[in-house]
Amino acid sequence: MLNKRLSLSALALSMGAMVSAQANAETLRLLTWGGYAPQEVIEMFEKETGIEVKVTKSNNEDMISKLRATGGSGFDLAQPSQDRITGVQQQFGIYQPIDLARIEQAQIITSMLDATKKNTAVGEQVFGVPHVWGTSGLVVNGEMAKDVADYTDLCQQQYQGKISYRLKRPTLIGFAFALGEDPFAAYADPVKYQEILNKVEKTLVECKPLVKTYWSGGDELMNLMRSNEVVAAMAWDAGGWKLNRDQQNIQFVAPKSGALGWIDTFAIPKKSKAVDAAYKWINFVMRPEVAAKITEAAGNFTASKGSDAYVNELAKSQFNASFSSDDIDNIKWYPAVPAGLEAMEGKVLDRVQAAN
């Protein structure tokens, strides 16, 4: 009888422990982009921490919509772009401040961390830390356009009919920097910003006779570059690296005045139920060897310091050929766009399009 009672007692304790473990089990609900949470990385994290990861793939507009509808609940960690946080937070209050003391900041490229802290701040509080990033700059045929090193170099007479860029706001921003201006610093001053736009407009109108075409799609530009109809263009780094895989004489070049950079961040929703798990995920995926797996899946590099050493040899060589450490520190990261500026830019683009 005694042995039976002991067995029943042991069984009760065992069942209690199981119930307790189930009650304490964590789930991280991640709202992110495709490729940012590959299955291999999820399995590594779950094995190390015991935290289950549930992924919902999304984009900026969808993230904002989902979190607005719930007042910042339903997810524990989101990944909006850094220029889509400040305005949204001021208007809807859907995120909670980042506790930077809980972030292993030594794992993150300093210039990217500083830029994101600045560009996601509301008052003294920071609402994002950097994760995946990319740039636009120059894609150049090194055999046929050796001296193209900045945006305005596209407008050299010897390249008449051989250059291309989009009639979109990144072109206005890039040319402004190449002309010695700082358009981002003028965001809060519409008069100054218009003066910069006028200077850029004059340059683009003068450059127009040299342009082969204003490309609108990536495939269009790649075909033009592959056929040598275009020898230099404004484009994204990933597109340049894709071309380089086929033609080694074509390379993405970080412009002297600075590549234009976007960063997708980590932001914690206001009503996250797994804040501890969110910080654990951030610190885990920013380990260089883990971050490299995300680069392989997403096609873009992360802000993890030293992760380029762990990617495949081709991606590593392309990255190193395009970016020195100084080039990375010189990237011009897009801040949030104040209301009204895109309307000003649109008028300039329309006038350039209509110019003879």
Buried (B, 14 or more C-beta within 10 A) or exposed (E): EEEEEEEEEEEEEEEEEEEEEEEEEBEBBBBBBEBBBBEEBBEBBEEEBEBBBEBBEBBBEEBBEBBBEBEBBBBBBBBBBBBBBBBBBEEBEBBBBBEEEBBEBEBBBEBBBBBBBEBBBBEEEBBBBBBBBBBBBBBBBBEBBEEBBBBBBBBBEEBEEBBBBBBBBBBBBBBBBBBEBEBBEBBEEBEBBBEBBEBBBEBBBEBBEBBBBBBEEEEEBBEBBBEBEBBBBBBBBBBBBBBBEEBEEBBBBBBBBBBBBBBBBBBBBBBBBBBBBBBBBBBBBBBBEBBBBBBBBBBBBBBBBEBBEBBEEEBBBBBEBBBEEEBBBBBBBBBBBEEEBEEEBEEBBEEBEEEE
